[in-house]
């Protein structure tokens, strides 16, 4: 079917060759569903919209009214992926798209709990479908899967979610905490993340995106190797010093950060301040479909914020901070 809305890559090709190899450590599967695929699934279910309506439903504006309207785009797409074969397809396509963008390392995160709630599928079966598709990708790209724990359902649910992830530990490179940062401080989830740590599963935690520096301090109590976004750490000099000394890597996504309001604008993004403070930063996409971006585009944008030497340090940070080793084992 002719597609008038943007395709799976909704940004122009890079104008210059980007330094390689490239790694994206923070990319949500649910935010990587190709619009064409989502529309095909919707048509199968009898849901029809105009191209303008589809763009509004699936792709964020240059600046949304906060994080929740941005996340609504992810919910809209996720609700259309109704079968396990659908999830195998979108996983395979997400890996193809990353490889086509020149990536050699992709850590793809997804929330079995969220997907099950949106689609009625069994969460364990979702993990198996996604991992089957990832392990079957015959492409020159290293893929690691990160299981997301949804914080909005509270600490007890988080423990159950981690126990579920650990049943599939062999398929996962790490664990993440995502959701309402302000309403559910990371410290509440210490028991769940203690289980993951005891099982040898490294952690990343969303913080410093929808909430301020305090959320990052709270997240650090869980012992993560990385922080998802964390850009609002720039508001606290003492936190910057701590991050630089600890070696925790921030997974920064410029386009997404501007769209959600974590950064005031692209020229005023915190990337340069974080790097200047000695904080380890990795450049990521977050949700390529929702943000209408790809990793090479994020590097092009970053060239207006930092110099070439700093950008190469950022690139090497991402490679060094990945959870999965080339042989597929979890890095210690």
SULMOZI-V499159 format. One record per backbone hydrogen bond with DSSP energy under -1.0 kcal/mol. CO is the residue of the C=O (numbers start at 1). NH is the residue of the N-H. Records with the same first field share a line. If there is no record, write none. Layout:
CO: NH ; NH
This chain:
22: 104 ; 105
24: 107
26: 286
27: 109
29: 32
31: 289 ; 290
34: 38
35: 39
36: 40
37: 41
38: 42
39: 43
40: 44
41: 45
42: 47
43: 46
50: 54
51: 55
52: 56
53: 57
54: 58
55: 59
64: 66
67: 71
68: 72
70: 73
71: 75
72: 76
73: 77
74: 78
75: 79
77: 80
78: 81
80: 82
83: 87
84: 88
85: 89
86: 90
87: 91
88: 92
89: 93
90: 94
91: 95
92: 96
93: 97
94: 98
95: 99
96: 100
97: 101
98: 103
99: 102
104: 142
105: 24
106: 144
108: 146
109: 29
110: 148
111: 115
112: 116
113: 117
114: 118
115: 119
116: 120
122: 126
123: 127
124: 128
125: 129
126: 130
127: 131
128: 132
129: 133
130: 134
131: 135
132: 136
134: 137
137: 139
139: 141
142: 106
144: 108
145: 173 ; 174
146: 110
147: 176
149: 178
151: 154
154: 158
155: 159
156: 160
157: 161
158: 162
159: 163
160: 164
161: 165
162: 166
163: 167
165: 168
166: 169
168: 171
169: 172
174: 147
175: 204
176: 149
177: 206
178: 151
179: 181
180: 184
185: 188
186: 189
187: 190
189: 193
190: 194
191: 195
192: 196
193: 197
194: 198
195: 199
196: 201
197: 200
202: 175
203: 225 ; 226
205: 228
207: 230
208: 232
212: 215
213: 217
214: 218
215: 219
216: 220
219: 222
220: 223
225: 249
226: 205
227: 251
228: 207 ; 230
230: 233
231: 234
232: 235
233: 236
236: 240
237: 241
238: 242
239: 243
240: 244
241: 245
242: 246
243: 247
249: 227
250: 282
251: 229
252: 284
253: 257
254: 258
255: 259
256: 260
257: 262 ; 263
259: 64
266: 269
270: 274
271: 275
272: 276
273: 277
274: 279
275: 278
280: 250
282: 252
285: 287
286: 28
287: 291
288: 293
290: 60
294: 298
295: 299
296: 300
297: 301
298: 302
299: 303
301: 304
302: 305 ; 306
307: 311
308: 312
309: 313
310: 314
311: 315
312: 316
313: 317
314: 318
315: 319
316: 320
317: 321
323: 331
325: 328
329: 325
